[in-house]
Amino acid sequence: MRQAKRLFNLMAALGLTFSTLAHANYTPNLDGTGNWIKNQKNWQFNSAVSDEFNQPGNWQTPDTSKWNRYHPTGWLGNNSFTYSGNLAYTHQGNLVLEARNGANVGDKHTTGIASSKTAFKYGYFEVKAKAANNNIASSFWFFNRNPDNGHQFEIDVYEHFPYTGWNSQKKFKSNIHYFVWTQQDGNVDQIPWYESPVDMPNNGVVTDWHVYGVLRDEASIRFYVDGENVRTIWKSQVAPEYWPGDKSMPVILDILVYDWQQGANEPAQTYSFYYVDYFRVWN
């Protein structure tokens, strides 16, 4: 794995194309003709914001020029978990997001988070990741909150939550949200039930390693798993005021427990680990 990542870094430094590695890295042929992404969009690999998580040593802080270890809004969690920056670290060439039984008095669970210091709009964004094998959400998402009115936009590339009815271990679940907050009702989603779980390609399971990508352009949000386009949401299908695709948003990688999880729905193991091998951006 590390040799492949070193080759990727060398090619990027030399300004070479990645068409010869497209199959190995599952980078999708987004225009359907075999041409690589930059030939369609003229997007270039952005090494300044991409990360291979290859910090020297183990249990290291992720690159502080690229990542924060807290939610972009300062949100600390819900009734079932609290974020802890200490539970997001690099280890053996991966970003590791850990969850464990609550470390603080009153916490059910304590979990890790990494959020990008850069806000992104259009581009192609890809991770190679392995979701936690537990009743816990391993997520890759974009989030934007308007500080003036509290309105929130969200793109969930995936929320892997194995072994439950609404997202089994063989389902890829993506979503978009537009929340309006009021003191009376809290956050109310204006696009209810927009989730659309689809089968993982090749009968895969979310707790194995996979390459996940999302393409955000002026007309659509397109989701990819191992190079296959598994879902597209077109801007024309969504009310303009609800559309999150035109918003600049930081990326969030996190592991968490939902506040509705109780009893058998809570994580079964004391410790959970969500691994991300790389985060790559073309824009």
C-alpha contacts under 8 A as a table, 3 or more apart, distances in Angstrom:
res1	aa1	res2	aa2	distance
1	M	4	A	5.27
1	M	5	K	6.36
2	R	5	K	5.01
2	R	6	R	6.13
2	R	93	G	7.09
3	Q	6	R	5.07
3	Q	7	L	6.25
4	A	7	L	5.08
4	A	8	F	6.19
5	K	8	F	4.94
5	K	9	N	6.19
5	K	52	E	7.19
6	R	9	N	5.08
6	R	10	L	6.14
7	L	10	L	5.05
7	L	11	M	6.19
8	F	11	M	5.27
8	F	12	A	6.21
9	N	12	A	5.07
9	N	13	A	6.13
10	L	13	A	5.09
10	L	14	L	6.23
11	M	14	L	5.07
11	M	15	G	6.13
11	M	16	L	5.22
11	M	17	T	7.37
11	M	18	F	7.63
12	A	15	G	5.05
12	A	16	L	6.09
12	A	17	T	7.80
12	A	45	F	7.39
12	A	47	S	7.64
13	A	16	L	7.80
17	T	20	T	7.67
18	F	21	L	5.22
18	F	22	A	6.12
18	F	36	W	7.75
19	S	22	A	4.97
19	S	35	N	7.72
19	S	36	W	6.05
20	T	23	H	7.44
21	L	24	A	5.26
21	L	25	N	5.94
21	L	27	T	7.98
22	A	25	N	5.32
22	A	26	Y	5.49
22	A	27	T	4.90
22	A	28	P	7.07
22	A	36	W	7.83
23	H	26	Y	4.91
23	H	27	T	6.72
25	N	211	V	7.55
26	Y	211	V	6.71
26	Y	226	D	5.11
26	Y	227	G	4.50
27	T	36	W	7.99
27	T	226	D	7.57
27	T	227	G	5.43
28	P	36	W	7.37
28	P	37	I	7.52
28	P	224	Y	7.59
28	P	226	D	7.91
28	P	227	G	4.36
28	P	228	E	6.64
28	P	229	N	7.89
29	N	32	G	5.57
29	N	33	T	6.87
29	N	34	G	5.28
29	N	35	N	5.92
29	N	36	W	5.35
29	N	37	I	6.48
29	N	227	G	7.58
30	L	33	T	7.96
30	L	34	G	7.97
30	L	35	N	7.66
30	L	36	W	6.91
30	L	37	I	5.93
30	L	40	Q	7.65
31	D	34	G	7.22
31	D	35	N	6.78
31	D	36	W	7.75
31	D	37	I	7.37
31	D	40	Q	6.40
32	G	35	N	7.46
35	N	39	N	6.15
35	N	40	Q	7.40
36	W	39	N	5.70
36	W	40	Q	7.13
37	I	40	Q	5.34
37	I	41	K	6.25
37	I	42	N	7.34
37	I	43	W	7.00
38	K	41	K	5.22
38	K	42	N	4.24
38	K	43	W	4.70
38	K	44	Q	6.05
39	N	42	N	5.52
39	N	43	W	7.87
40	Q	43	W	7.97
43	W	123	G	7.08
43	W	282	W	5.48
43	W	283	N	4.53
44	Q	282	W	5.01
44	Q	283	N	5.63
45	F	280	R	7.65
45	F	281	V	5.96
45	F	282	W	4.30
45	F	283	N	6.79
46	N	49	V	6.02
46	N	50	S	6.18
46	N	280	R	7.49
46	N	281	V	5.50
46	N	282	W	5.49
46	N	283	N	6.76
47	S	50	S	4.92
47	S	51	D	7.36
47	S	280	R	7.68
47	S	281	V	7.50
49	V	66	K	6.31
49	V	118	T	7.33
49	V	280	R	7.66
49	V	281	V	6.98
50	S	278	Y	7.75
50	S	279	F	5.45
50	S	280	R	4.50
50	S	281	V	5.61
51	D	54	N	7.96
51	D	278	Y	5.74
51	D	279	F	5.21
51	D	280	R	6.39
52	E	93	G	7.14
52	E	94	N	7.52
52	E	277	D	6.52
52	E	278	Y	4.42
52	E	279	F	6.44
52	E	280	R	7.87
53	F	62	P	7.02
53	F	63	D	7.83
53	F	90	T	6.16
53	F	93	G	5.37
53	F	94	N	5.38
53	F	95	L	5.83
53	F	277	D	6.81
53	F	278	Y	6.21
54	N	90	T	7.42
54	N	92	Q	7.35
54	N	93	G	4.55
54	N	94	N	6.97
55	Q	58	N	7.78
55	Q	60	Q	6.96
55	Q	62	P	7.47
55	Q	63	D	7.66
55	Q	90	T	6.81
55	Q	93	G	7.10
56	P	60	Q	7.85
57	G	60	Q	6.66
57	G	91	H	7.33
57	G	92	Q	7.63
58	N	90	T	6.35
58	N	91	H	4.50
58	N	92	Q	6.11
59	W	89	Y	5.42
59	W	90	T	5.34
59	W	91	H	5.06
60	Q	89	Y	5.28
60	Q	90	T	5.05
60	Q	91	H	6.74
61	T	64	T	7.42
61	T	88	A	7.36
61	T	89	Y	5.09
61	T	90	T	6.32
62	P	66	K	7.96
62	P	67	W	6.49
62	P	88	A	7.53
62	P	89	Y	5.74
62	P	90	T	5.89
62	P	95	L	7.36
63	D	66	K	5.59
63	D	67	W	6.00
64	T	67	W	5.17
64	T	68	N	6.54
65	S	117	K	7.44
66	K	116	S	5.77
66	K	117	K	5.39
66	K	118	T	7.17
67	W	114	A	6.06
67	W	115	S	5.50
67	W	116	S	4.62
67	W	117	K	5.42
68	N	71	H	7.85
68	N	114	A	5.62
68	N	115	S	5.21
68	N	116	S	6.25
68	N	117	K	6.46
69	R	84	S	7.60
69	R	85	G	4.65
69	R	86	N	7.91
69	R	88	A	6.73
69	R	112	G	7.58
69	R	113	I	5.48
69	R	114	A	4.55
69	R	115	S	6.27
70	Y	74	G	6.51
70	Y	75	W	7.83
70	Y	76	L	7.81
70	Y	83	Y	7.11
70	Y	84	S	7.46
70	Y	85	G	6.21
70	Y	113	I	5.93
70	Y	114	A	6.23
70	Y	115	S	6.51
71	H	74	G	5.09
71	H	75	W	5.65
71	H	76	L	7.21
71	H	113	I	7.13
71	H	114	A	7.52
71	H	115	S	6.34
71	H	252	I	7.60
72	P	75	W	7.51
72	P	115	S	6.66
72	P	250	P	7.53
73	T	145	R	7.70
76	L	82	T	5.60
76	L	83	Y	5.52
77	G	80	S	7.60
77	G	81	F	5.58
77	G	82	T	4.63
77	G	83	Y	5.95
78	N	81	F	5.62
78	N	82	T	6.67
78	N	258	Y	7.49
78	N	259	D	6.05
79	N	107	D	7.55
79	N	108	K	7.70
79	N	259	D	5.52
80	S	107	D	6.75
80	S	108	K	5.30
80	S	109	H	6.20
80	S	257	V	5.95
80	S	258	Y	6.32
80	S	259	D	5.02
80	S	261	Q	7.47
81	F	102	G	7.27
81	F	107	D	6.04
81	F	108	K	5.73
81	F	109	H	4.45
81	F	110	T	5.38
81	F	111	T	6.81
81	F	256	L	6.72
81	F	257	V	5.92
81	F	258	Y	7.73
81	F	259	D	7.83
82	T	102	G	7.77
82	T	107	D	6.68
82	T	109	H	6.41
82	T	110	T	4.91
82	T	111	T	6.25
83	Y	110	T	5.75
83	Y	111	T	4.90
83	Y	112	G	5.68
83	Y	113	I	6.63
84	S	87	L	5.68
84	S	88	A	7.69
84	S	110	T	6.29
84	S	111	T	5.74
84	S	112	G	5.41
84	S	113	I	7.19
85	G	88	A	5.65
85	G	112	G	5.89
85	G	113	I	6.45
85	G	114	A	7.80
86	N	89	Y	7.11
86	N	112	G	7.01
87	L	96	V	7.74
87	L	97	L	5.89
87	L	98	E	5.14
87	L	99	A	7.03
87	L	111	T	6.14
87	L	112	G	4.33
87	L	113	I	7.32
88	A	95	L	7.08
88	A	96	V	5.75
88	A	97	L	4.70
88	A	98	E	6.49
88	A	112	G	4.77
88	A	113	I	5.76
88	A	114	A	6.50
89	Y	95	L	5.76
89	Y	96	V	5.39
89	Y	97	L	6.80
90	T	93	G	6.59
90	T	94	N	5.42
90	T	95	L	4.41
90	T	96	V	5.74
91	H	94	N	5.39
91	H	95	L	6.46
91	H	96	V	6.66
93	G	277	D	6.58
94	N	275	Y	6.16
94	N	276	V	5.46
94	N	277	D	4.53
94	N	278	Y	7.03
95	L	275	Y	5.78
95	L	276	V	5.00
95	L	277	D	6.33
95	L	278	Y	7.64
96	V	273	F	6.50
96	V	274	Y	5.77
96	V	275	Y	4.83
96	V	276	V	6.53
97	L	111	T	7.26
97	L	112	G	4.86
97	L	113	I	6.43
97	L	254	D	6.47
97	L	255	I	6.32
97	L	273	F	5.82
97	L	274	Y	5.07
97	L	275	Y	6.49
98	E	111	T	5.77
98	E	112	G	5.35
98	E	255	I	7.02
98	E	271	Y	7.16
98	E	272	S	5.62
98	E	273	F	4.65
98	E	274	Y	6.34
99	A	109	H	6.87
99	A	110	T	5.65
99	A	111	T	4.17
99	A	112	G	6.32
99	A	255	I	6.75
99	A	256	L	7.33
99	A	271	Y	5.65
99	A	272	S	4.97
99	A	273	F	6.52
100	R	103	A	7.74
100	R	109	H	5.69
100	R	110	T	5.53
100	R	111	T	6.55
100	R	270	T	5.42
100	R	271	Y	4.51
100	R	272	S	6.40
101	N	107	D	7.84
101	N	108	K	5.98
101	N	109	H	4.38
101	N	110	T	6.10
101	N	270	T	5.68
101	N	271	Y	7.10
102	G	105	V	7.40
102	G	106	G	7.55
102	G	107	D	4.64
102	G	108	K	4.68
102	G	109	H	3.82
102	G	110	T	4.78
103	A	107	D	6.80
103	A	109	H	7.20
103	A	110	T	6.23
104	N	107	D	5.47
104	N	110	T	7.91
107	D	110	T	6.98
109	H	257	V	7.43
111	T	254	D	7.73
111	T	255	I	6.00
111	T	256	L	5.93
112	G	254	D	5.92
112	G	255	I	6.01
112	G	256	L	7.74
113	I	252	I	7.24
113	I	253	L	5.87
113	I	254	D	4.27
113	I	255	I	6.65
114	A	252	I	5.93
114	A	253	L	5.30
114	A	254	D	6.29
115	S	250	P	6.58
115	S	251	V	5.57
115	S	252	I	4.37
115	S	253	L	6.26
116	S	119	A	7.10
116	S	250	P	5.33
116	S	251	V	5.25
116	S	252	I	6.55
117	K	250	P	6.65
118	T	249	M	7.89
118	T	250	P	5.71
118	T	251	V	7.88
119	A	248	S	5.36
119	A	249	M	4.42
119	A	250	P	4.00
119	A	251	V	7.12
120	F	123	G	7.73
120	F	248	S	4.95
120	F	249	M	5.10
120	F	250	P	5.91
120	F	251	V	7.55
121	K	216	R	7.09
121	K	245	G	7.23
121	K	246	D	6.35
121	K	247	K	5.99
121	K	248	S	4.51
121	K	249	M	6.50
122	Y	215	L	7.54
122	Y	216	R	4.87
122	Y	217	D	5.05
122	Y	218	E	7.38
122	Y	245	G	7.90
122	Y	246	D	7.64
122	Y	283	N	6.56
123	G	215	L	5.87
123	G	216	R	5.37
123	G	217	D	6.54
123	G	281	V	7.05
123	G	282	W	5.60
123	G	283	N	4.27
124	Y	213	G	6.94
124	Y	214	V	5.74
124	Y	215	L	4.38
124	Y	216	R	6.33
124	Y	281	V	5.85
124	Y	282	W	5.15
124	Y	283	N	6.40
125	F	213	G	5.46
125	F	214	V	5.40
125	F	215	L	6.50
125	F	279	F	7.37
125	F	280	R	5.84
125	F	281	V	4.72
125	F	282	W	6.57
126	E	211	V	7.00
126	E	212	Y	5.57
126	E	213	G	4.15
126	E	214	V	6.57
126	E	278	Y	7.96
126	E	279	F	5.77
126	E	280	R	5.17
126	E	281	V	6.50
127	V	211	V	5.78
127	V	212	Y	5.41
127	V	213	G	6.47
127	V	276	V	6.75
127	V	277	D	7.10
127	V	278	Y	5.42
127	V	279	F	4.60
127	V	280	R	6.37
128	K	209	W	6.84
128	K	210	H	5.63
128	K	211	V	4.29
128	K	212	Y	6.20
128	K	276	V	5.79
128	K	277	D	5.29
128	K	278	Y	5.67
128	K	279	F	7.16
129	A	209	W	5.49
129	A	210	H	5.71
129	A	211	V	6.47
129	A	212	Y	7.54
129	A	274	Y	7.62
129	A	275	Y	5.52
129	A	276	V	4.26
129	A	277	D	5.88
129	A	278	Y	7.65
130	K	206	V	7.07
130	K	207	T	5.59
130	K	208	D	5.43
130	K	209	W	4.51
130	K	210	H	6.57
130	K	274	Y	6.03
130	K	275	Y	5.13
130	K	276	V	6.47
131	A	138	S	5.45
131	A	160	H	6.58
131	A	206	V	6.13
131	A	207	T	4.84
131	A	208	D	7.09
131	A	209	W	7.75
131	A	273	F	7.56
131	A	274	Y	4.96
131	A	275	Y	6.57
132	A	136	I	7.08
132	A	137	A	7.68
132	A	138	S	6.37
132	A	207	T	6.16
132	A	272	S	5.81
132	A	273	F	5.18
132	A	274	Y	4.68
132	A	275	Y	7.65
133	N	136	I	7.94
133	N	162	P	6.94
133	N	207	T	5.66
133	N	272	S	7.15
133	N	273	F	7.81
134	N	161	F	7.59
134	N	162	P	6.50
134	N	163	Y	7.90
134	N	267	P	5.80
134	N	268	A	6.41
134	N	269	Q	6.72
134	N	272	S	6.63
135	N	161	F	6.08
135	N	162	P	5.96
135	N	163	Y	6.77
135	N	164	T	7.72
135	N	265	N	6.68
135	N	266	E	6.09
135	N	267	P	4.34
135	N	268	A	6.37
136	I	160	H	7.83
136	I	161	F	5.47
136	I	162	P	7.31
136	I	255	I	6.98
136	I	256	L	6.08
136	I	257	V	5.56
136	I	266	E	7.43
136	I	267	P	5.73
136	I	272	S	7.93
137	A	159	E	5.89
137	A	160	H	5.34
137	A	161	F	4.61
137	A	162	P	7.88
137	A	255	I	5.45
137	A	256	L	5.32
137	A	257	V	6.30
137	A	258	Y	7.93
138	S	158	Y	7.95
138	S	159	E	5.78
138	S	160	H	5.18
138	S	161	F	6.69
138	S	253	L	7.79
138	S	254	D	6.12
138	S	255	I	4.61
138	S	256	L	6.90
138	S	274	Y	6.33
139	S	156	D	7.53
139	S	157	V	7.64
139	S	158	Y	5.60
139	S	159	E	4.53
139	S	160	H	6.30
139	S	252	I	7.71
139	S	253	L	5.72
139	S	254	D	5.47
139	S	255	I	6.23
140	F	156	D	6.35
140	F	157	V	5.54
140	F	158	Y	5.57
140	F	159	E	6.84
140	F	251	V	7.28
140	F	252	I	5.88
140	F	253	L	4.86
140	F	254	D	6.99
141	W	154	E	7.23
141	W	155	I	5.57
141	W	156	D	4.33
141	W	157	V	5.33
141	W	158	Y	6.89
141	W	251	V	5.76
141	W	252	I	5.26
141	W	253	L	6.69
142	F	154	E	5.59
142	F	155	I	5.02
142	F	156	D	6.43
142	F	157	V	7.86
142	F	249	M	5.56
142	F	250	P	5.70
142	F	251	V	4.62
142	F	252	I	5.98
143	F	152	Q	7.36
143	F	153	F	5.88
143	F	154	E	4.58
143	F	155	I	6.59
143	F	249	M	5.29
143	F	250	P	6.15
143	F	251	V	6.87
143	F	252	I	7.41
144	N	152	Q	5.58
144	N	153	F	5.08
144	N	154	E	6.36
144	N	247	K	7.09
144	N	248	S	7.03
144	N	249	M	5.14
144	N	250	P	7.33
145	R	150	G	6.05
145	R	151	H	5.74
145	R	152	Q	4.31
145	R	153	F	6.39
146	N	149	N	5.83
146	N	150	G	5.16
146	N	151	H	5.34
146	N	152	Q	6.30
147	P	150	G	5.37
147	P	151	H	7.73
150	G	180	V	6.92
150	G	181	W	6.13
151	H	178	Y	7.27
151	H	179	F	5.78
151	H	180	V	4.93
151	H	181	W	6.40
152	Q	177	H	7.77
152	Q	178	Y	5.63
152	Q	179	F	5.00
152	Q	180	V	6.63
153	F	176	I	7.70
153	F	177	H	5.66
153	F	178	Y	4.66
153	F	179	F	6.51
153	F	242	Y	7.90
153	F	243	W	7.90
153	F	244	P	5.38
153	F	247	K	7.70
154	E	176	I	5.57
154	E	177	H	4.94
154	E	178	Y	6.51
154	E	244	P	6.30
155	I	174	S	7.87
155	I	175	N	6.06
155	I	176	I	4.61
155	I	177	H	6.58
155	I	244	P	6.86
155	I	245	G	7.83
156	D	159	E	6.72
156	D	174	S	5.33
156	D	175	N	4.95
156	D	176	I	6.04
157	V	173	K	7.73
157	V	174	S	5.14
157	V	175	N	6.86
157	V	213	G	7.66
157	V	214	V	6.62
157	V	223	F	6.87
158	Y	172	F	6.64
158	Y	173	K	5.34
158	Y	174	S	4.76
158	Y	175	N	7.48
159	E	172	F	7.78
159	E	173	K	5.88
159	E	174	S	6.69
160	H	167	N	7.03
160	H	169	Q	7.70
160	H	172	F	7.02
160	H	173	K	6.80
160	H	206	V	6.67
161	F	164	T	6.96
161	F	167	N	5.96
161	F	168	S	7.01
161	F	169	Q	7.22
162	P	167	N	6.32
162	P	168	S	5.06
162	P	169	Q	4.35
162	P	170	K	7.97
162	P	206	V	7.36
162	P	207	T	7.73
163	Y	167	N	7.14
163	Y	168	S	4.86
163	Y	169	Q	5.52
164	T	167	N	5.65
164	T	168	S	5.22
164	T	169	Q	7.83
165	G	168	S	5.78
167	N	170	K	7.77
167	N	171	K	5.64
167	N	172	F	7.34
167	N	173	K	6.60
167	N	197	P	6.84
168	S	171	K	5.33
169	Q	205	V	5.33
169	Q	206	V	5.52
169	Q	207	T	7.06
170	K	199	D	5.96
170	K	200	M	5.55
170	K	203	N	6.91
170	K	204	G	6.08
170	K	205	V	4.56
170	K	206	V	6.11
171	K	197	P	5.72
171	K	198	V	5.42
171	K	199	D	4.71
171	K	200	M	5.48
171	K	205	V	7.43
171	K	206	V	7.25
172	F	197	P	5.33
172	F	198	V	5.27
172	F	199	D	6.07
172	F	200	M	5.74
172	F	206	V	7.38
173	K	195	E	6.69
173	K	196	S	6.22
173	K	197	P	4.28
173	K	198	V	6.60
174	S	195	E	5.94
174	S	196	S	6.47
174	S	197	P	6.64
174	S	223	F	7.92
175	N	194	Y	6.11
175	N	195	E	4.71
175	N	196	S	7.07
176	I	191	I	7.69
176	I	194	Y	6.72
176	I	195	E	7.37
176	I	244	P	7.15
177	H	189	D	6.39
177	H	190	Q	7.20
177	H	191	I	5.98
177	H	192	P	7.88
177	H	194	Y	7.85
177	H	242	Y	7.64
177	H	244	P	7.36
178	Y	189	D	5.70
178	Y	190	Q	5.53
178	Y	191	I	6.30
178	Y	242	Y	5.56
178	Y	243	W	7.48
178	Y	244	P	7.19
179	F	187	N	5.66
179	F	188	V	5.30
179	F	189	D	4.41
179	F	190	Q	5.87
180	V	186	G	7.88
180	V	187	N	5.52
180	V	188	V	5.39
180	V	189	D	6.58
180	V	190	Q	7.11
181	W	185	D	7.10
181	W	186	G	4.98
181	W	187	N	4.28
181	W	188	V	6.23
182	T	185	D	5.45
182	T	186	G	5.02
182	T	187	N	6.69
183	Q	186	G	5.59
185	D	188	V	6.94
189	D	192	P	5.75
190	Q	242	Y	7.27
191	I	194	Y	6.13
191	I	242	Y	7.35
198	V	230	V	7.12
198	V	231	R	7.87
199	D	203	N	7.29
200	M	203	N	5.80
200	M	204	G	5.20
200	M	205	V	6.59
200	M	206	V	7.57
200	M	225	V	7.49
201	P	204	G	5.80
201	P	225	V	7.12
201	P	226	D	7.65
201	P	228	E	7.52
204	G	208	D	7.59
205	V	208	D	5.89
206	V	209	W	7.50
206	V	210	H	7.57
210	H	225	V	6.95
210	H	226	D	6.06
211	V	225	V	5.81
211	V	226	D	4.86
211	V	227	G	7.39
212	Y	223	F	7.65
212	Y	224	Y	5.61
212	Y	225	V	4.71
212	Y	226	D	6.27
212	Y	227	G	7.80
213	G	223	F	5.90
213	G	224	Y	4.82
213	G	225	V	6.47
213	G	227	G	7.88
214	V	221	I	6.83
214	V	222	R	5.46
214	V	223	F	4.57
214	V	224	Y	6.01
215	L	220	S	7.79
215	L	221	I	5.69
215	L	222	R	5.02
215	L	223	F	6.59
216	R	220	S	6.15
216	R	221	I	4.79
216	R	222	R	6.67
216	R	245	G	6.49
217	D	220	S	5.62
217	D	221	I	6.68
217	D	245	G	7.35
218	E	235	K	7.90
218	E	245	G	7.44
218	E	246	D	7.09
219	A	234	W	6.07
219	A	235	K	5.32
219	A	236	S	7.47
220	S	232	T	6.82
220	S	233	I	5.67
220	S	234	W	4.40
220	S	235	K	5.33
220	S	245	G	7.21
221	I	232	T	5.79
221	I	233	I	5.26
221	I	234	W	6.52
221	I	235	K	7.81
221	I	245	G	6.72
222	R	229	N	6.86
222	R	230	V	7.91
222	R	231	R	5.97
222	R	232	T	4.34
222	R	233	I	6.40
223	F	229	N	5.74
223	F	230	V	5.88
223	F	231	R	5.26
223	F	232	T	6.20
224	Y	227	G	5.72
224	Y	228	E	5.13
224	Y	229	N	4.44
224	Y	230	V	5.58
224	Y	231	R	7.26
225	V	228	E	5.25
225	V	229	N	6.69
225	V	230	V	6.68
229	N	232	T	7.49
233	I	237	Q	7.28
234	W	237	Q	5.44
234	W	238	V	7.26
235	K	238	V	5.54
235	K	239	A	7.97
235	K	240	P	7.64
235	K	243	W	6.75
235	K	245	G	7.72
236	S	239	A	7.60
238	V	242	Y	6.62
238	V	243	W	6.16
239	A	242	Y	5.39
239	A	243	W	6.48
240	P	243	W	5.34
243	W	246	D	7.08
244	P	247	K	5.60
255	I	274	Y	6.94
257	V	261	Q	6.99
257	V	266	E	7.45
257	V	267	P	7.80
258	Y	261	Q	5.57
259	D	262	Q	7.89
261	Q	264	A	7.96
261	Q	265	N	4.98
261	Q	266	E	5.27
262	Q	265	N	5.23
262	Q	266	E	5.37
263	G	266	E	5.68
264	A	267	P	7.82
264	A	268	A	7.67
267	P	270	T	7.44
269	Q	272	S	6.83
276	V	279	F	7.54
